[in-house]
Amino acid sequence: MAGLRLPAQGCLAGRVWRPGIGPALVTLRGRAVIDVTSPEAPTMRDLLEMDDPAGWLAAQPGTPVCALDDLAAAGPGSSPGADDLRLLSPADLAAIKASGVTFADSMVERVIEEQAAGNPDLAAGIRARIGAAIGDNLRGIVPGSPRAAEVKRALQAEGLWSQYLEVGIGPDAEIFTKCQPMASVGWGADVGLHPISRWNNPEPEIVLACDSRGRIRGATLGNDVNLRDVEGRSALLLGKAKDNNASAAIGPFIRLFDDSYGLDDVRRAELTLRVEGPDGFVLDGASSMARISRDPAELVAQACARHHQYPDGFMLYLGTLFAPTQDRDAPGQGFTHHAGDVVTIAEASLGALVNRVRLSTECPEWTFGAGALMRNLAGRGLLA
């Protein structure tokens, strides 16, 4: 793991834990980490609510905290203590939401999970039988369009229709809660797998940072850790498959939208993924936002409108093209994580998010929630 990789330019906003102080809102000036926490912006939520977050951030003198290399020292496997300097998830009070089944290739894998009922031994046979037919026919179809309705009728006639295809090409996107506010982890932290899972994988994704009005203020990277066997047994187990201790990683920083970076850059993003196992196993993957079935702005509009508000804003995972099929433990079983895997999700404009995989029961417990944050900020005189 080659240090803390960040974009060469851009307005970056993040959060760090300052020993003896607590969470701090920070930006970067060269290789220096600058604390810009103030009564005007005590949280990331407050920064994103501003009309010009990037402009405000650039104008703040702030207080130097450390060098970027000091944060890199608390990387994967370092196991920092509760009051040690480290990079946090850039999200604090925002709701953590996610979009599912937004790419045709990953949609096929969700259908395979469903038909295999969570049994990885059956995956290869099902993939060979239906993968090409469904995948080739679905690419380029606009969800909710007349063509999508025709495909639905054809697949139903063949007995191949699935609830995953419904949200993949139907009019309504799948938007779910990935974890609670304050529960996501940042760069360098351990990410957690529920101990009941035996078939799981990382999901490299772009995560949009949105304010309470649904305005997209910036973007970062995310790992939407996925338990394929749990969700495959029943879609009603989505909460158990997706929301566990340390199961949502976001970071390293939010790149705020400004003249150098915007939503069109998100639409063109090319993500890479690498999994490096303690057993020497290496998996490389990619996810191209150019192949997403629903535009990011549409997904935001489906998440936040008159039907649903987020007064503290929200972070929205956009879904992934990546669906690993490379065998790891046995022929035909595909990929699953091993404890100790190091996952690197990278994109040129956003840097790299790096985390180590452990069981959720072995990751540090989530104890610092919204109440603790409010008490901490009040004690520092940062709340009006």
C-alpha positions in Angstrom: 0.0 0.0 0.0 1.8 3.1 -1.3 0.8 5.8 1.1 -2.3 8.0 0.9 -3.1 8.7 -2.7 -5.0 11.9 -3.5 -5.7 13.8 -6.7 -3.1 16.2 -7.9 -5.5 19.1 -7.8 -9.0 20.0 -6.6 -10.7 21.4 -3.5 -10.7 18.6 -0.9 -12.7 18.4 2.3 -12.3 15.7 4.9 -12.5 14.8 8.6 -9.8 13.7 10.9 -9.7 12.7 14.6 -7.4 15.1 16.5 -6.1 13.5 19.7 -7.5 15.1 22.8 -9.9 17.2 20.7 -12.1 14.9 18.6 -13.5 15.2 15.0 -12.2 18.1 12.9 -13.2 19.4 9.5 -10.1 19.7 7.4 -8.7 20.6 4.0 -5.3 20.3 2.3 -2.8 23.0 1.5 0.0 21.2 -0.3 1.0 18.4 2.0 -0.4 20.1 5.1 -3.6 19.1 6.8 -5.5 22.3 7.8 -8.3 22.3 10.5 -11.1 24.7 9.3 -13.7 23.7 12.0 -15.5 26.8 13.1 -18.9 27.8 14.5 -19.9 28.6 10.9 -19.0 25.1 9.8 -18.6 22.7 12.8 -19.5 19.7 10.6 -19.2 18.4 7.1 -23.0 18.7 7.0 -22.7 22.5 7.6 -20.0 22.9 4.9 -22.1 21.2 2.3 -25.2 23.3 3.1 -23.3 26.5 2.0 -24.0 28.0 -1.4 -20.3 27.8 -2.3 -18.6 25.2 -0.1 -15.4 25.2 -2.3 -15.1 29.0 -2.1 -15.7 29.1 1.6 -13.1 26.4 2.2 -10.4 28.1 0.1 -10.9 31.4 2.0 -10.4 29.9 5.5 -6.9 30.4 7.1 -7.4 27.4 9.4 -5.0 25.8 11.8 -2.2 23.4 10.7 -2.8 19.9 12.2 -0.2 17.6 10.7 1.4 16.6 7.5 -0.4 14.3 5.1 2.2 11.6 5.8 1.2 11.6 9.5 -2.3 10.5 8.4 -0.9 7.9 6.1 0.8 6.3 9.1 -2.6 5.2 10.4 -3.2 3.1 7.3 -4.6 -0.4 6.9 -3.4 -2.8 9.6 -2.1 -0.1 11.9 -5.1 -0.4 14.3 -5.0 3.1 15.8 -6.5 3.7 19.2 -9.7 5.6 19.8 -7.9 8.8 20.5 -5.1 8.5 17.9 -4.7 10.8 14.9 -6.4 9.2 11.9 -8.5 10.0 8.8 -12.2 9.6 9.4 -15.0 9.1 6.9 -15.7 12.5 5.4 -19.5 12.0 6.2 -20.8 12.9 9.6 -24.5 13.8 10.1 -25.5 12.9 6.5 -27.7 9.9 5.8 -25.7 7.1 4.1 -27.8 5.9 1.2 -27.0 3.5 -1.7 -28.2 2.7 -5.2 -28.4 -0.9 -6.2 -28.5 -2.8 -9.5 -27.5 0.3 -11.6 -25.2 -1.6 -14.1 -26.2 -4.4 -16.5 -23.3 -6.7 -15.6 -23.8 -6.5 -11.9 -27.6 -6.9 -12.5 -26.8 -10.3 -14.0 -24.9 -11.3 -10.9 -27.7 -10.3 -8.6 -30.0 -12.6 -10.7 -27.5 -15.4 -10.3 -27.4 -14.8 -6.5 -31.2 -15.0 -6.4 -31.4 -18.2 -8.4 -28.5 -19.8 -6.5 -30.3 -18.9 -3.2 -27.0 -17.9 -1.8 -25.2 -21.1 -2.7 -21.9 -20.3 -4.5 -21.6 -23.9 -5.8 -24.5 -23.2 -8.2 -23.3 -19.9 -9.5 -21.1 -21.1 -12.4 -23.9 -23.2 -13.9 -26.5 -20.5 -13.6 -24.1 -17.9 -15.0 -23.4 -20.1 -18.0 -27.1 -20.7 -18.6 -28.5 -17.1 -18.4 -25.6 -14.7 -18.1 -24.9 -14.0 -21.8 -28.6 -13.9 -22.8 -29.6 -11.4 -20.1 -26.4 -9.3 -20.1 -26.1 -8.8 -23.9 -29.8 -8.0 -24.2 -29.9 -5.4 -21.3 -26.9 -3.2 -22.2 -28.0 0.1 -23.5 -31.6 -0.2 -22.4 -33.0 2.9 -20.7 -34.7 1.9 -17.4 -38.5 2.6 -17.5 -38.5 3.0 -21.3 -40.9 1.2 -23.7 -38.0 -1.0 -24.8 -37.4 -2.0 -21.2 -41.0 -3.0 -20.9 -40.7 -5.2 -24.0 -37.7 -6.9 -22.5 -39.5 -7.5 -19.3 -42.4 -9.2 -21.1 -39.9 -11.4 -23.1 -38.0 -12.5 -20.0 -41.2 -13.2 -18.1 -42.3 -15.5 -20.9 -38.9 -17.4 -20.6 -39.2 -17.6 -16.8 -36.1 -15.5 -16.3 -37.7 -12.4 -14.7 -36.3 -11.3 -11.4 -36.9 -8.6 -8.8 -33.3 -7.4 -9.6 -34.3 -6.9 -13.2 -37.3 -5.0 -12.0 -35.2 -2.3 -10.3 -32.5 -2.6 -13.0 -34.6 -1.7 -16.0 -37.9 -0.8 -14.4 -39.0 2.8 -13.7 -38.0 2.8 -10.0 -34.4 2.6 -8.8 -33.3 0.6 -5.8 -32.4 3.2 -3.1 -31.6 1.7 0.3 -29.9 2.8 3.6 -26.4 1.5 3.7 -25.7 2.5 7.3 -26.7 5.1 9.9 -25.2 8.6 10.1 -21.8 8.6 11.7 -21.4 4.8 11.1 -19.3 4.8 8.0 -15.5 4.3 8.2 -12.7 6.1 6.3 -9.5 5.5 4.6 -7.2 3.1 6.4 -9.9 1.7 8.7 -10.9 -2.0 8.8 -14.1 -2.9 6.9 -16.4 -5.6 8.4 -18.0 -8.8 7.1 -20.8 -10.4 9.1 -19.3 -13.7 10.4 -22.2 -15.7 9.0 -21.2 -14.9 5.4 -19.1 -17.3 3.3 -19.6 -15.5 -0.1 -18.9 -11.8 -0.2 -17.1 -9.1 -2.1 -16.1 -5.4 -2.3 -18.1 -3.0 -4.4 -16.1 -0.1 -5.8 -18.3 2.9 -6.2 -18.5 6.7 -6.6 -20.3 8.3 -3.7 -22.0 11.7 -4.2 -22.2 14.2 -1.3 -25.6 15.9 -1.4 -27.1 18.7 0.7 -30.6 18.9 2.2 -32.0 20.3 -1.0 -30.6 17.5 -3.1 -27.8 19.6 -4.6 -24.8 17.5 -5.5 -21.8 19.3 -3.8 -19.0 16.8 -4.5 -17.9 13.2 -4.8 -15.7 10.7 -3.2 -15.1 6.9 -3.3 -16.9 4.1 -1.5 -16.8 0.4 -0.7 -20.3 -0.9 -0.5 -19.3 -4.2 1.2 -21.6 -6.9 0.0 -22.6 -10.3 1.4 -23.7 -12.2 -1.7 -24.9 -15.4 0.1 -27.0 -13.4 2.6 -28.8 -11.3 0.1 -29.0 -14.2 -2.3 -31.1 -16.2 0.2 -33.7 -13.5 0.3 -33.8 -9.8 -0.9 -35.6 -9.2 2.4 -32.2 -9.8 4.1 -30.8 -6.7 2.4 -30.4 -4.9 5.7 -28.4 -7.8 7.2 -26.3 -8.1 4.0 -25.5 -4.4 3.8 -25.6 -2.8 7.2 -23.1 -4.2 9.7 -20.4 -2.9 11.9 -17.8 -1.1 9.6 -19.5 -2.3 6.4 -19.5 1.1 4.7 -16.2 2.7 3.8 -16.1 6.3 2.3 -13.2 8.5 1.4 -10.5 9.5 1.5 -11.7 13.1 1.0 -14.8 14.7 -0.7 -13.7 16.5 -3.8 -16.0 19.5 -3.9 -17.5 20.7 -7.2 -15.8 23.8 -8.6 -14.5 25.0 -11.9 -12.0 22.1 -12.1 -14.4 19.2 -11.3 -18.1 18.5 -11.6 -20.8 16.0 -12.4 -19.7 15.4 -15.9 -16.3 14.2 -14.5 -18.3 11.8 -12.3 -20.1 10.5 -15.4 -16.8 9.8 -17.1 -15.1 8.2 -14.0 -13.1 5.0 -14.4 -12.7 3.2 -11.1 -10.1 0.5 -10.5 -10.1 -2.1 -7.7 -7.4 -4.3 -6.4 -7.7 -7.0 -3.7 -4.4 -8.2 -2.2 -4.8 -11.2 0.1 -2.5 -12.4 2.9 -2.4 -15.7 0.9 -0.8 -14.0 -2.1 -4.1 -13.9 -4.0 -4.6 -10.8 -6.2 -7.8 -9.7 -7.9 -8.0 -6.7 -10.2 -11.3 -5.2 -11.4 -12.8 -2.0 -12.8 -16.1 -0.1 -12.9 -16.8 2.4 -15.7 -19.4 5.1 -14.9 -19.9 5.5 -18.6 -21.8 2.2 -18.5 -24.2 3.1 -15.7 -27.9 2.5 -16.6 -29.3 5.5 -14.7 -27.7 9.0 -14.7 -26.3 10.0 -11.3 -28.6 13.1 -11.2 -31.6 10.8 -11.7 -30.6 8.6 -8.8 -30.3 11.7 -6.6 -33.7 12.8 -7.7 -35.2 9.4 -6.9 -33.6 9.5 -3.4 -34.5 13.1 -2.4 -37.6 14.9 -3.5 -41.0 15.9 -2.2 -41.6 12.2 -1.1 -38.4 12.1 1.1 -36.3 14.8 2.7 -32.8 14.7 4.3 -32.4 17.7 6.6 -28.7 16.9 7.2 -28.0 15.9 3.6 -27.0 12.5 2.3 -24.2 10.5 0.8 -25.3 8.3 -2.1 -23.4 5.3 -3.4 -24.0 5.1 -7.2 -23.6 1.3 -7.6 -21.0 -0.7 -9.4 -20.2 -2.5 -12.6 -17.8 -4.8 -10.8 -19.0 -8.3 -10.1 -16.2 -10.7 -9.3 -16.3 -14.2 -10.9 -12.6 -15.2 -10.6 -12.3 -18.4 -8.6 -10.3 -18.1 -5.4 -11.0 -21.1 -3.1 -12.5 -23.8 -5.4 -13.4 -24.1 -9.1 -16.8 -22.6 -9.9 -17.2 -20.8 -6.6 -15.9 -17.4 -7.8 -14.4 -14.8 -5.4 -14.9 -14.3 -1.7 -13.0 -12.3 0.8 -10.4 -13.7 3.3 -9.7 -11.9 6.5 -6.7 -9.7 6.0 -7.5 -8.7 2.4 -6.4 -5.2 1.6 -8.9 -3.5 -0.8 -7.8 -0.5 -2.9 -10.5 1.5 -4.8 -9.0 4.2 -7.0 -10.0 6.9 -9.5 -7.7 9.6 -10.9 -9.8 12.6 -9.9 -10.6 11.3 -6.4 -7.5 9.4 -5.2 -7.7 6.0 -3.6 -9.7 4.4 -0.7 -7.8 1.7 1.0 -9.1 -0.6 3.7 -8.4 -4.0 5.4 -11.0 -6.7 5.6 -12.0 -8.3 8.9 -15.1 -9.7 10.5 -17.5 -7.1 11.7 -17.2 -8.6 15.2 -13.5 -7.9 15.2 -13.6 -4.4 13.9 -13.7 -1.6 16.4 -17.2 -1.1 17.8 -19.1 2.0 16.6 -19.5 4.1 19.7 -19.2 7.7 18.6 -22.6 8.7 17.2 -24.5 11.9 16.5 -25.1 12.5 20.2 -21.4 12.1 21.1 -20.5 14.5 18.2 -23.0 17.1 19.4 -21.6 16.9 23.0 -18.1 17.1 21.7 -18.8 20.2 19.6 -20.7 21.9 22.4 -17.8 21.3 24.8 -15.5 23.0 22.2 -17.8 26.0 21.9 -18.6 25.3 18.3 -22.4 25.2 18.5 -24.4 28.4 18.5 
